[in-house]
């Protein structure tokens, strides 16, 4: 947290705090608008989940090349503003009794597009503010923000939804995005002027893809994350259907249970640097994915009784493991990538690892209709236990220190 003494990093830190706080309300509010207000089916909920992430497949690669050509702080500010404007339309339409599942899907698509640009610019901007040897520290600080927001956001969001109804709870998310954009304008460190590029966009995209796929370790990291995301996306809509519809839990209770993931994430963010020093980067990465995965088998057998404690436990473990994995692999990716390629590397990895999210959402929705919610959760649990194989069967299995820029192939 010593980085917070740096004025510009503090601006990014506080902007991220505002954005994450609003986004955590969105995690519950958007699908609960569909479930409670529009009485969406499992397939419709799966389509909505796919709409939120399909942009990573459609525009993920071009976004990286474009971000490398633009000033990243400006891209983040515009993305925050666009997401706030899109979300405002939901409570307005609800107030006018005109909200439909089609509008909700359209808003999800817009959110997805500008989330692509924001995330690519955001992860490419941090090395501009922080020296490369302090990237683990910087990423850990920002993960603390995300996980604290996860800790309080779902429970606060759940009660906001309960008292204000889901559409009007989105106003908190709008405020978070708007405040984030305002805070980003306080960063004063000049960003290097991007030289006009004569290369065609397709050629620049290909350079990013070749860099990621041509690196033996980046390929494995992308495969591991993509597999974990596929089965997580399959499970998430079904978890909400199980808790809200089959078990009859209120939005506040659901938010409180999901807050356990934020507590786990906070623990993960605080101990990751120590784990890396103790175990090494490679072992920390695969253990963070492998250890929590078997706990997902509790989901198909949940009931509205003492067994909900096991749901909180798996959320806690999954949150801690996810943060430890993300901090380690993200810091490694930022360290080994030349600065002119940061945007394209981020977008390429995101294309592969987030591209599985809409597939998982749709697959989960279809399976939920065909074999039922609980059986779908069982399939997702089996798949989640396979993700770590990408890393444990690679040289990273025993690497205490992963290669740096000068050593990468």
DRENLO-36856 format. One record per residue (C-alpha): residue in one letter; y, z, x. Coordinates in nm, 3 decimals. Example, Ala and Ser with C-alpha at 12.3 -4.5 7.8 and 13.67 -1.06 7.14 Angstrom:
2
<"A",<-0.450,0.780,1.230>>,
<"S",<-0.106,0.714,1.367>>,
! end
This chain:
409
<"X",<0.000,0.000,0.000>>,
<"X",<0.230,-0.001,0.306>>,
<"X",<0.296,-0.365,0.220>>,
<"X",<0.503,-0.245,-0.075>>,
<"X",<0.782,-0.163,0.169>>,
<"X",<0.825,-0.538,0.208>>,
<"X",<1.080,-0.642,-0.056>>,
<"X",<0.934,-0.986,-0.121>>,
<"X",<0.573,-0.869,-0.143>>,
<"X",<0.694,-0.596,-0.378>>,
<"X",<0.845,-0.866,-0.602>>,
<"X",<0.511,-1.048,-0.617>>,
<"X",<0.328,-0.718,-0.672>>,
<"X",<0.551,-0.616,-0.965>>,
<"X",<0.541,-0.966,-1.116>>,
<"X",<0.163,-0.956,-1.102>>,
<"X",<0.169,-0.611,-1.264>>,
<"X",<0.371,-0.743,-1.558>>,
<"X",<0.158,-1.055,-1.597>>,
<"X",<-0.173,-0.868,-1.576>>,
<"X",<-0.063,-0.603,-1.826>>,
<"X",<0.011,-0.870,-2.084>>,
<"X",<-0.300,-1.071,-2.000>>,
<"X",<-0.529,-0.773,-2.060>>,
<"X",<-0.406,-0.750,-2.418>>,
<"X",<-0.486,-1.122,-2.445>>,
<"X",<-0.848,-1.061,-2.338>>,
<"X",<-0.914,-0.887,-2.668>>,
<"X",<-0.641,-1.025,-2.893>>,
<"X",<-0.716,-1.398,-2.885>>,
<"X",<-1.090,-1.377,-2.970>>,
<"X",<-1.026,-1.093,-3.218>>,
<"X",<-0.769,-1.309,-3.398>>,
<"X",<-1.053,-1.559,-3.444>>,
<"X",<-1.313,-1.297,-3.542>>,
<"X",<-1.111,-1.067,-3.770>>,
<"X",<-0.829,-1.285,-3.901>>,
<"X",<-0.997,-1.627,-3.920>>,
<"X",<-1.363,-1.512,-3.962>>,
<"X",<-1.481,-1.746,-3.685>>,
<"X",<-1.849,-1.822,-3.640>>,
<"X",<-2.036,-1.784,-3.310>>,
<"X",<-1.993,-2.158,-3.240>>,
<"X",<-1.618,-2.145,-3.311>>,
<"X",<-1.584,-1.843,-3.082>>,
<"X",<-1.773,-2.031,-2.811>>,
<"X",<-1.543,-2.333,-2.853>>,
<"X",<-1.236,-2.106,-2.828>>,
<"X",<-1.372,-1.953,-2.508>>,
<"X",<-1.433,-2.303,-2.370>>,
<"X",<-1.078,-2.411,-2.458>>,
<"X",<-0.937,-2.128,-2.249>>,
<"X",<-1.113,-2.254,-1.936>>,
<"X",<-1.177,-2.628,-1.976>>,
<"X",<-0.850,-2.704,-1.795>>,
<"X",<-1.012,-2.591,-1.469>>,
<"X",<-1.253,-2.883,-1.504>>,
<"X",<-1.005,-3.144,-1.628>>,
<"X",<-0.698,-3.077,-1.410>>,
<"X",<-0.825,-2.828,-1.152>>,
<"X",<-0.841,-3.072,-0.859>>,
<"X",<-0.512,-3.259,-0.925>>,
<"X",<-0.338,-2.922,-0.972>>,
<"X",<-0.425,-2.821,-0.615>>,
<"X",<-0.282,-3.140,-0.467>>,
<"X",<0.033,-3.108,-0.680>>,
<"X",<0.084,-2.741,-0.588>>,
<"X",<0.062,-2.835,-0.218>>,
<"X",<0.351,-3.076,-0.282>>,
<"X",<0.569,-2.828,-0.476>>,
<"X",<0.731,-2.491,-0.416>>,
<"X",<0.472,-2.242,-0.526>>,
<"X",<0.712,-1.975,-0.657>>,
<"X",<0.874,-2.230,-0.890>>,
<"X",<0.530,-2.335,-1.016>>,
<"X",<0.449,-1.970,-1.100>>,
<"X",<0.778,-1.915,-1.283>>,
<"X",<0.739,-2.229,-1.495>>,
<"X",<0.376,-2.140,-1.572>>,
<"X",<0.470,-1.790,-1.691>>,
<"X",<0.741,-1.931,-1.917>>,
<"X",<0.514,-2.198,-2.067>>,
<"X",<0.239,-1.946,-2.144>>,
<"X",<0.487,-1.712,-2.314>>,
<"X",<0.619,-1.995,-2.535>>,
<"X",<0.269,-2.106,-2.635>>,
<"X",<0.165,-1.755,-2.737>>,
<"X",<0.475,-1.696,-2.951>>,
<"X",<0.350,-1.963,-3.191>>,
<"X",<0.048,-1.751,-3.295>>,
<"X",<0.227,-1.453,-3.459>>,
<"X",<0.484,-1.694,-3.609>>,
<"X",<0.210,-1.905,-3.769>>,
<"X",<0.029,-1.591,-3.886>>,
<"X",<0.351,-1.460,-4.044>>,
<"X",<0.391,-1.795,-4.225>>,
<"X",<0.024,-1.782,-4.336>>,
<"X",<-0.039,-2.109,-4.151>>,
<"X",<-0.260,-2.000,-3.861>>,
<"X",<-0.585,-2.195,-3.816>>,
<"X",<-0.868,-2.201,-3.565>>,
<"X",<-0.740,-2.542,-3.453>>,
<"X",<-0.401,-2.398,-3.357>>,
<"X",<-0.571,-2.111,-3.180>>,
<"X",<-0.778,-2.359,-2.977>>,
<"X",<-0.464,-2.565,-2.898>>,
<"X",<-0.285,-2.251,-2.773>>,
<"X",<-0.592,-2.164,-2.565>>,
<"X",<-0.581,-2.512,-2.408>>,
<"X",<-0.211,-2.474,-2.316>>,
<"X",<-0.276,-2.128,-2.173>>,
<"X",<-0.562,-2.271,-1.968>>,
<"X",<-0.351,-2.555,-1.822>>,
<"X",<-0.071,-2.329,-1.703>>,
<"X",<-0.313,-2.061,-1.587>>,
<"X",<-0.465,-2.325,-1.357>>,
<"X",<-0.126,-2.397,-1.202>>,
<"X",<-0.026,-2.029,-1.182>>,
<"X",<-0.351,-1.915,-1.019>>,
<"X",<-0.360,-2.199,-0.765>>,
<"X",<0.005,-2.136,-0.669>>,
<"X",<-0.042,-1.759,-0.669>>,
<"X",<-0.339,-1.753,-0.433>>,
<"X",<-0.174,-2.012,-0.208>>,
<"X",<0.155,-1.819,-0.200>>,
<"X",<0.022,-1.487,-0.068>>,
<"X",<-0.039,-1.617,0.289>>,
<"X",<0.328,-1.725,0.286>>,
<"X",<0.438,-1.363,0.230>>,
<"X",<0.170,-1.177,0.430>>,
<"X",<0.036,-1.227,0.782>>,
<"X",<-0.322,-1.353,0.782>>,
<"X",<-0.455,-1.039,0.948>>,
<"X",<-0.319,-0.839,0.651>>,
<"X",<-0.464,-1.058,0.376>>,
<"X",<-0.741,-0.809,0.290>>,
<"X",<-0.473,-0.541,0.249>>,
<"X",<-0.257,-0.772,0.036>>,
<"X",<-0.544,-0.889,-0.182>>,
<"X",<-0.667,-0.531,-0.224>>,
<"X",<-0.322,-0.418,-0.338>>,
<"X",<-0.307,-0.698,-0.593>>,
<"X",<-0.662,-0.622,-0.709>>,
<"X",<-0.551,-0.262,-0.771>>,
<"X",<-0.288,-0.405,-1.008>>,
<"X",<-0.545,-0.617,-1.189>>,
<"X",<-0.796,-0.336,-1.221>>,
<"X",<-0.543,-0.074,-1.331>>,
<"X",<-0.433,-0.325,-1.596>>,
<"X",<-0.801,-0.363,-1.692>>,
<"X",<-0.831,0.014,-1.707>>,
<"X",<-0.544,0.071,-1.949>>,
<"X",<-0.491,-0.277,-2.094>>,
<"X",<-0.798,-0.319,-2.318>>,
<"X",<-0.772,0.029,-2.469>>,
<"X",<-0.396,-0.004,-2.524>>,
<"X",<-0.448,-0.358,-2.650>>,
<"X",<-0.725,-0.244,-2.882>>,
<"X",<-0.500,0.013,-3.049>>,
<"X",<-0.210,-0.236,-3.064>>,
<"X",<-0.443,-0.478,-3.241>>,
<"X",<-0.563,-0.203,-3.472>>,
<"X",<-0.213,-0.099,-3.579>>,
<"X",<-0.018,-0.427,-3.550>>,
<"X",<-0.303,-0.674,-3.623>>,
<"X",<-0.426,-0.906,-3.350>>,
<"X",<-0.166,-1.185,-3.388>>,
<"X",<0.132,-0.950,-3.345>>,
<"X",<-0.033,-0.769,-3.054>>,
<"X",<0.014,-1.096,-2.863>>,
<"X",<0.385,-1.013,-2.842>>,
<"X",<0.296,-0.768,-2.561>>,
<"X",<0.141,-1.055,-2.367>>,
<"X",<0.449,-1.271,-2.424>>,
<"X",<0.665,-0.990,-2.284>>,
<"X",<0.438,-0.956,-1.981>>,
<"X",<0.460,-1.325,-1.892>>,
<"X",<0.839,-1.331,-1.943>>,
<"X",<0.893,-1.021,-1.726>>,
<"X",<0.667,-1.166,-1.456>>,
<"X",<0.877,-1.483,-1.444>>,
<"X",<1.195,-1.276,-1.412>>,
<"X",<1.054,-1.065,-1.126>>,
<"X",<0.942,-1.374,-0.933>>,
<"X",<1.305,-1.487,-0.921>>,
<"X",<1.386,-1.176,-0.711>>,
<"X",<1.179,-1.299,-0.413>>,
<"X",<1.425,-1.415,-0.149>>,
<"X",<1.206,-1.532,0.140>>,
<"X",<1.268,-1.907,0.170>>,
<"X",<0.964,-2.123,0.114>>,
<"X",<0.916,-2.405,0.361>>,
<"X",<1.044,-2.735,0.227>>,
<"X",<0.755,-2.962,0.147>>,
<"X",<0.776,-3.291,0.333>>,
<"X",<0.750,-3.599,0.109>>,
<"X",<0.394,-3.727,0.125>>,
<"X",<0.305,-4.091,0.122>>,
<"X",<-0.065,-4.030,0.078>>,
<"X",<-0.203,-4.105,-0.264>>,
<"X",<-0.291,-3.808,-0.483>>,
<"X",<-0.657,-3.911,-0.496>>,
<"X",<-0.676,-3.910,-0.116>>,
<"X",<-0.525,-3.561,-0.098>>,
<"X",<-0.765,-3.433,-0.361>>,
<"X",<-1.055,-3.578,-0.162>>,
<"X",<-0.937,-3.393,0.151>>,
<"X",<-0.960,-3.061,-0.034>>,
<"X",<-1.305,-3.140,-0.174>>,
<"X",<-1.434,-3.247,0.169>>,
<"X",<-1.301,-2.929,0.328>>,
<"X",<-1.478,-2.702,0.077>>,
<"X",<-1.806,-2.893,0.047>>,
<"X",<-1.815,-2.964,0.419>>,
<"X",<-1.798,-2.594,0.510>>,
<"X",<-2.145,-2.437,0.505>>,
<"X",<-2.015,-2.093,0.398>>,
<"X",<-1.756,-2.205,0.143>>,
<"X",<-2.029,-2.407,-0.031>>,
<"X",<-2.242,-2.095,-0.070>>,
<"X",<-1.952,-1.881,-0.193>>,
<"X",<-1.861,-2.144,-0.452>>,
<"X",<-2.223,-2.165,-0.571>>,
<"X",<-2.254,-1.786,-0.600>>,
<"X",<-1.930,-1.747,-0.797>>,
<"X",<-2.004,-2.047,-1.021>>,
<"X",<-2.345,-1.906,-1.116>>,
<"X",<-2.204,-1.560,-1.191>>,
<"X",<-1.923,-1.711,-1.400>>,
<"X",<-2.160,-1.934,-1.599>>,
<"X",<-2.367,-1.645,-1.730>>,
<"X",<-2.069,-1.412,-1.768>>,
<"X",<-1.896,-1.673,-1.986>>,
<"X",<-2.216,-1.706,-2.191>>,
<"X",<-2.223,-1.329,-2.250>>,
<"X",<-1.857,-1.244,-2.321>>,
<"X",<-1.815,-1.399,-2.670>>,
<"X",<-2.152,-1.256,-2.773>>,
<"X",<-2.053,-0.908,-2.654>>,
<"X",<-1.748,-0.917,-2.882>>,
<"X",<-1.957,-1.039,-3.175>>,
<"X",<-2.214,-0.767,-3.112>>,
<"X",<-1.959,-0.485,-3.088>>,
<"X",<-1.718,-0.598,-3.361>>,
<"X",<-1.949,-0.757,-3.618>>,
<"X",<-2.303,-0.622,-3.574>>,
<"X",<-2.213,-0.268,-3.464>>,
<"X",<-1.890,-0.249,-3.669>>,
<"X",<-1.677,-0.093,-3.394>>,
<"X",<-1.298,-0.090,-3.427>>,
<"X",<-1.068,-0.275,-3.188>>,
<"X",<-0.952,0.053,-3.034>>,
<"X",<-1.308,0.164,-2.958>>,
<"X",<-1.397,-0.176,-2.810>>,
<"X",<-1.089,-0.163,-2.587>>,
<"X",<-1.174,0.188,-2.473>>,
<"X",<-1.529,0.084,-2.380>>,
<"X",<-1.406,-0.221,-2.190>>,
<"X",<-1.157,-0.005,-2.000>>,
<"X",<-1.456,0.124,-1.803>>,
<"X",<-1.457,-0.212,-1.624>>,
<"X",<-1.101,-0.148,-1.512>>,
<"X",<-1.195,0.196,-1.379>>,
<"X",<-1.481,0.039,-1.185>>,
<"X",<-1.248,-0.228,-1.055>>,
<"X",<-1.001,0.034,-0.936>>,
<"X",<-1.280,0.209,-0.746>>,
<"X",<-1.385,-0.125,-0.597>>,
<"X",<-1.032,-0.211,-0.488>>,
<"X",<-0.988,0.126,-0.318>>,
<"X",<-1.318,0.123,-0.125>>,
<"X",<-1.362,-0.246,-0.035>>,
<"X",<-1.185,-0.226,0.301>>,
<"X",<-1.403,0.074,0.398>>,
<"X",<-1.719,-0.103,0.283>>,
<"X",<-1.628,-0.406,0.494>>,
<"X",<-1.580,-0.183,0.799>>,
<"X",<-1.908,-0.001,0.732>>,
<"X",<-2.136,-0.288,0.626>>,
<"X",<-1.956,-0.602,0.738>>,
<"X",<-1.806,-0.885,0.532>>,
<"X",<-2.127,-1.076,0.457>>,
<"X",<-2.341,-0.780,0.338>>,
<"X",<-2.050,-0.644,0.131>>,
<"X",<-2.023,-0.978,-0.046>>,
<"X",<-2.386,-1.017,-0.156>>,
<"X",<-2.443,-0.648,-0.233>>,
<"X",<-2.135,-0.645,-0.458>>,
<"X",<-2.296,-0.920,-0.669>>,
<"X",<-2.660,-0.807,-0.653>>,
<"X",<-2.635,-0.433,-0.727>>,
<"X",<-2.457,-0.438,-1.069>>,
<"X",<-2.641,-0.743,-1.212>>,
<"X",<-2.959,-0.564,-1.341>>,
<"X",<-2.744,-0.330,-1.553>>,
<"X",<-2.657,-0.623,-1.783>>,
<"X",<-3.007,-0.590,-1.933>>,
<"X",<-2.879,-0.292,-2.138>>,
<"X",<-2.659,-0.523,-2.352>>,
<"X",<-2.926,-0.667,-2.587>>,
<"X",<-3.041,-0.317,-2.689>>,
<"X",<-2.703,-0.161,-2.768>>,
<"X",<-2.655,0.032,-3.092>>,
<"X",<-2.358,0.229,-3.229>>,
<"X",<-2.482,0.557,-3.083>>,
<"X",<-2.535,0.724,-2.745>>,
<"X",<-2.649,0.390,-2.600>>,
<"X",<-2.286,0.278,-2.586>>,
<"X",<-2.261,0.499,-2.276>>,
<"X",<-2.485,0.246,-2.099>>,
<"X",<-2.241,-0.031,-2.192>>,
<"X",<-1.959,0.168,-2.029>>,
<"X",<-2.179,0.228,-1.723>>,
<"X",<-2.256,-0.142,-1.675>>,
<"X",<-1.887,-0.228,-1.723>>,
<"X",<-1.799,0.030,-1.456>>,
<"X",<-2.053,-0.107,-1.206>>,
<"X",<-1.969,-0.470,-1.283>>,
<"X",<-1.596,-0.404,-1.241>>,
<"X",<-1.645,-0.237,-0.902>>,
<"X",<-1.878,-0.510,-0.776>>,
<"X",<-1.660,-0.795,-0.897>>,
<"X",<-1.350,-0.661,-0.724>>,
<"X",<-1.533,-0.591,-0.396>>,
<"X",<-1.677,-0.943,-0.402>>,
<"X",<-1.346,-1.109,-0.494>>,
<"X",<-1.138,-0.931,-0.231>>,
<"X",<-1.390,-1.013,0.042>>,
<"X",<-1.448,-1.379,-0.042>>,
<"X",<-1.084,-1.455,-0.129>>,
<"X",<-0.952,-1.305,0.195>>,
<"X",<-1.210,-1.506,0.388>>,
<"X",<-1.113,-1.830,0.212>>,
<"X",<-0.743,-1.773,0.281>>,
<"X",<-0.812,-1.686,0.646>>,
<"X",<-1.017,-1.994,0.735>>,
<"X",<-0.802,-2.250,0.553>>,
<"X",<-0.512,-2.434,0.727>>,
<"X",<-0.186,-2.371,0.539>>,
<"X",<-0.131,-2.735,0.429>>,
<"X",<-0.472,-2.722,0.256>>,
<"X",<-0.437,-2.384,0.082>>,
<"X",<-0.352,-2.523,-0.261>>,
<"X",<-0.625,-2.786,-0.252>>,
<"X",<-0.885,-2.544,-0.119>>,
<"X",<-0.801,-2.296,-0.396>>,
<"X",<-0.806,-2.566,-0.664>>,
<"X",<-1.133,-2.715,-0.539>>,
<"X",<-1.309,-2.378,-0.537>>,
<"X",<-1.161,-2.299,-0.878>>,
<"X",<-1.278,-2.638,-1.007>>,
<"X",<-1.638,-2.554,-0.918>>,
<"X",<-1.642,-2.183,-1.003>>,
<"X",<-1.427,-2.191,-1.319>>,
<"X",<-1.568,-2.525,-1.430>>,
<"X",<-1.881,-2.340,-1.538>>,
<"X",<-1.682,-2.118,-1.776>>,
<"X",<-1.638,-2.367,-2.064>>,
<"X",<-2.002,-2.469,-2.023>>,
<"X",<-2.106,-2.104,-2.044>>,
<"X",<-1.883,-2.038,-2.344>>,
<"X",<-2.019,-2.335,-2.538>>,
<"X",<-2.377,-2.261,-2.437>>,
<"X",<-2.338,-1.899,-2.543>>,
<"X",<-2.197,-2.001,-2.880>>,
<"X",<-2.477,-2.249,-2.950>>,
<"X",<-2.750,-2.010,-2.836>>,
<"X",<-2.591,-1.734,-3.044>>,
<"X",<-2.636,-1.947,-3.356>>,
<"X",<-2.987,-2.065,-3.267>>,
<"X",<-3.161,-1.762,-3.113>>,
<"X",<-2.921,-1.483,-3.208>>,
<"X",<-2.660,-1.276,-3.029>>,
<"X",<-2.898,-1.027,-2.863>>,
<"X",<-3.137,-1.291,-2.732>>,
<"X",<-2.843,-1.483,-2.587>>,
<"X",<-2.734,-1.168,-2.404>>,
<"X",<-3.087,-1.137,-2.264>>,
<"X",<-3.075,-1.494,-2.130>>,
<"X",<-2.734,-1.425,-1.973>>,
<"X",<-2.865,-1.107,-1.807>>,
<"X",<-3.155,-1.299,-1.649>>,
<"X",<-2.919,-1.562,-1.513>>,
<"X",<-2.673,-1.306,-1.375>>,
<"X",<-2.944,-1.169,-1.148>>,
<"X",<-2.973,-1.505,-0.969>>,
<"X",<-2.614,-1.542,-0.844>>,
<"X",<-2.650,-1.338,-0.523>>,
<"X",<-2.927,-1.572,-0.395>>,
<"X",<-2.660,-1.821,-0.279>>,
<"X",<-2.525,-1.568,-0.028>>,
<"X",<-2.838,-1.378,0.073>>,
<"X",<-3.016,-1.702,0.171>>,
<"X",<-2.723,-1.805,0.395>>,
<"X",<-2.612,-1.685,0.741>>,
<"X",<-2.363,-1.453,0.563>>,
<"X",<-2.651,-1.220,0.477>>,
<"X",<-2.610,-1.030,0.806>>,
<"X",<-2.264,-1.143,0.929>>,
<"X",<-2.041,-0.843,0.995>>,
<"X",<-1.744,-1.074,1.056>>,
<"X",<-1.712,-1.415,0.894>>,
<"X",<-1.568,-1.704,1.099>>,
<"X",<-1.190,-1.748,1.127>>,
<"X",<-0.987,-2.066,1.121>>,
<"X",<-1.050,-2.167,1.481>>,
<"X",<-1.427,-2.140,1.441>>,
<"X",<-1.478,-2.312,1.106>>,
<"X",<-1.661,-2.646,1.109>>,
! end
